[in-house]
Amino acid sequence: MPIRFTPARAIAIIAGLLIAIVLFIGIKYMNKQRAFSTASWSGQSWSGRPGGLLGIDSGDLDFITLVFRDTQGVAIAVWSDANGANSNGGDGPDRAYQNVTLNSPDDRPVKYSVEVREGRKGSLKIGDAVYDTAKGNLFLICTRAAKPQVLQMEADLLAIPKDTEGLKAYGRANAKILGFFEGMKNVGK
């Protein structure tokens, strides 16, 4: 027996298709919104003997990991001559971010931020300068200058020690790190 299409049956079929389309779009949108984003920060400050090389004998090292919607992420480290830091971060509909304030040796706040945005790689901003984290994942910062001095380089972040004596030894053994902080020892004096 053939199925007869009546106006009521046609309306029911169209309504069913519309409901299926709305549900499909809603599920796709909800899955996109539920994607995981996170910002994490861990910092370590160390002090050394008076008159030691700032950034090596005393300093601050911050590790930052940002993930935006499960697909885009960045892991960096910021090594500075600061004597401490504090941080806040989170995520929003279009980015994951971390804001950090370094406490310079002369007690000035030096702020930087790291973020990952949808469709873009990560960036670090300090003052007016913006750095692409794809060009290096370790940032050396001298906070004593009126305008912070920054050197961006590539490093194996897992190889950086987490203990104070190990950090000092690693900094002295790495020619770029040691050269940067030695070159800055008269800045701000």
N, C-alpha and C positions, 0 to 999 in steps of 0.2 A: 504494500500500500504506500503510495507516494506521500511525502510530507507536504502539507499545504502551508504556504507562507501567508499568514494573516498579518495585518498591521501590528497586532499585539505581539506576535511572535518575532517580527522584525525589530520591534522596539526592545524586546528582551535580549535578542542577539546583540544588538548595538550596545545596549547597556552593559552586557557581560564583557564585550570587547573593551569598552572604556574602563571598566573596573580592572580588567587584567592589565591594561596599559598603565593606569595610575599605580597599581601595586608594583609593577615591574620598575617604574621610575622611582617610586618611593624606596624600594629595597636597594636599588643602585645608589641612591642618594644617602641612605642610612649607612650603607657599608663604607662609603667614602668618608662620611663624618666620623665613623667609629675607628678609622685607622689610627694607629698608635703614634703619638708624638711625645717626645720627652726632652727635657734639658737636665743635665747633671753636671755638677761642679765639685771638685775636691781640690783643696789648696793646702800647701805646706809652706810655712815660713821657718827660717832658721837664722840664728845669730851667731856671730863669731867674735874673734878677738877685736878689740878696739884698733882702728887703723888698718884693718884687713881690707881686702878688695871687695867692694860692694858688688853684689851679683854672684860672687863666688863664695867668699867666706861668710856672707850673710845675704839673705835674699828671700824671694817668694817664688814658688812654682805652683801654677794652677793647671789642672787637667780639666778640659771641658769636652763633653760629648753631647751632641744634639742630634735628634732623629725627628724628621718631619714626615708624618703619615706613612710610616713603615718603609719608605722608598728612598728618601734622601737623608743623608747623615754626614756628620763631620766630627772628627776627633782631633783636637789640637792641644798644645801645651803652651803656656805663657810663662817664661822665665824672666824675672825682673830683679832689680836691686831694691825693691820695696821691702818694708819691714812688716808686711801683713796685708790682708785683703779681706773683703766681704763681698757677698754675691747674692743676687736673686735672679730667678729666671722662670721660664714656663713655656707654654705654647698657646697659640691662638688659632683662629680659622685659617690664617695664611702663613704662619711661621712658627718656628721654635727658636727661643732666644735665651741668652744668658748675659746679664749685666754685672760687671765687676768693678769695684773701686779698690785700687791699690793705694796703700799708705806709703808715700814716698819717704825717704830718710829725713827730708826736711819738713815732714808733717803736712804735705799738701796732698789732697786727694787727686788721683789720676784715674780717670774712668775709661773703660773700654767695653765694647759689647761684641758679642758673637751671635750670628743668626743664620738660620737656614730657611729659605723661603721656597714656596712651591714653584717648581720649574727652574730653580736656580741652585747653584752650589753655595757653600757657606762663605761667609765674609766676617772679617774682624774689623771693627772701626775703633780708632783711637784718635781723638781730636777730629780734625777734618779729613784725615787719611783713612781710606778704606782698602783693605787687603783681601785678595781672593785666596781662600784657604787651599784651593787646588794647587797653588804655586809654592806651598810649603806649609808644614803643620806645626812648626816650632817658631815661636815669636820671642825674640829677646828684646826687652824694653828697659831703657834707662829712664827712670822717672825724675831724675834731678834736673834735667834741662827744662827751660821754660816751655819748650815744645818737646814732648817725649820723643826720644830717639828709638827707632825700631829696626831690627834686622829680622827678616823672615827667611827661614831655611827649612830644608827637609830633614827629618830625623826619625829614627825608629823609636817611637814613644814608649814601647814596651821595654826598651833597653835602658831607659832613664831610671836610675835607682830611686827608691822611695825613702831611704833613710838619709839623715843629714850628712854623715861622713861620706856616704856613697855619692850624694849629689855634689859635694865639694870636689871630690876626686874626679867625678865625671866632667864637671865644668873645667877643671884644670887640664884634663887630658884631651878635651875637644878643642882644637885650635880655633875654630870659629867662635865658640862661646867665650873662651878665655880672651881671644883677641878683641872681641866686642867690648867686654867689660873693662879690660885694660885700657882700651882706647877711650873709654868714658870716665876714667878715674878722676880727671880734673874738671869734669863738667859740674857746674853748679857751685864751685868753690870760690 
